[in-house]
Amino acid sequence: MSEPGFIGLKDAQDFSFYVGQCDDLDRRMSKHFDGFSKYTASKRPLRLVYFEILVSRSAALKREKEIKKMKSRKYIEQLISNWK
C-alpha cells in the first residue's frame, strides 16, 4: 500500500503506543518489525492497531501532529476501538 497514512503501533511488553506517518505502510511496517526503526527496535513484539489513509503526505504529517498534540492515551485507545 503506497499511500500517505498515519500508523499506530502497540508494544506488547509495556503497552506503549508509537504514532507516526509513512507513504508506504508495508515497507514501514517491515522496518518496524525487523528492528530498523530506532524507537521501536527495543519495543518488539509490536502489533499494528490502527492506520488511516490520507490524501497527501502533508495531510499525514498534520494528522500525526494532531494526535501527538492530544498527549492522551485515552484518545488513542478511543481511535483504536472506533476503528475496529
C-alpha positions as CSV (number, residue, x, y, z in Angstrom):
1,M,0.0,0.0,0.0
2,S,1.8,3.1,-1.1
3,E,-0.4,5.9,0.0
4,P,0.3,8.6,2.7
5,G,-1.0,7.5,6.0
6,F,-0.8,7.6,9.8
7,I,0.0,4.5,11.7
8,G,-0.4,3.3,15.3
9,L,1.6,0.5,16.8
10,K,1.3,-1.0,20.2
11,D,4.2,-2.6,22.2
12,A,3.2,-6.0,23.6
13,Q,5.6,-5.7,26.5
14,D,4.9,-2.3,28.1
15,F,1.7,-1.5,26.1
16,S,3.0,1.9,24.9
17,F,2.0,3.4,21.6
18,Y,4.0,4.5,18.7
19,V,2.4,7.0,16.3
20,G,3.9,8.1,13.0
21,Q,3.3,8.7,9.3
22,C,4.5,7.0,6.2
23,D,4.0,6.8,2.5
24,D,4.2,3.0,2.2
25,L,2.6,1.1,5.0
26,D,4.0,-2.3,4.0
27,R,7.6,-1.0,3.8
28,R,7.4,1.0,7.0
29,M,5.9,-2.0,8.9
30,S,8.7,-4.2,7.7
31,K,11.3,-1.7,9.1
32,H,9.5,-1.7,12.5
33,F,9.1,-5.4,12.7
34,D,12.7,-6.1,11.6
35,G,14.1,-3.6,14.2
36,F,15.4,-1.0,11.7
37,S,13.4,1.9,13.4
38,K,15.3,3.4,16.3
39,Y,12.4,3.9,18.7
40,T,10.6,0.6,18.1
41,A,13.7,-1.6,17.8
42,S,13.6,-2.3,21.6
43,K,9.8,-2.4,21.8
44,R,9.2,-5.6,19.9
45,P,7.0,-7.5,19.5
46,L,4.7,-4.9,18.0
47,R,1.2,-5.0,16.7
48,L,-0.4,-2.7,14.2
49,V,-3.5,-1.5,15.9
50,Y,-4.6,1.5,13.8
51,F,-4.0,3.2,10.5
52,E,-5.6,5.9,8.4
53,I,-5.1,6.5,4.6
54,L,-4.8,10.2,3.9
55,V,-4.8,12.2,0.7
56,S,-1.2,13.6,0.9
57,R,2.0,13.4,2.9
58,S,1.3,16.8,4.3
59,A,-2.1,15.6,5.5
60,A,-0.5,12.6,7.1
61,L,2.1,14.9,8.9
62,K,-0.7,17.2,10.1
63,R,-2.7,14.2,11.4
64,E,0.3,12.8,13.2
65,K,0.9,16.2,14.9
66,E,-2.8,16.4,15.8
67,I,-2.8,13.1,17.5
68,K,0.5,13.6,19.3
69,K,-0.6,17.1,20.5
70,M,-3.5,15.4,22.3
71,K,-1.0,13.6,24.6
72,S,-3.7,11.3,25.6
73,R,-3.6,7.5,25.9
74,K,-7.4,7.6,26.2
75,Y,-7.7,9.4,22.9
76,I,-5.5,6.9,21.1
77,E,-7.4,4.0,22.7
78,Q,-10.7,5.6,21.5
79,L,-9.4,5.9,17.9
80,I,-8.4,2.2,18.0
81,S,-11.7,1.0,19.4
82,N,-13.7,3.0,16.9
83,W,-11.5,1.7,14.1
84,K,-12.1,-2.0,15.0
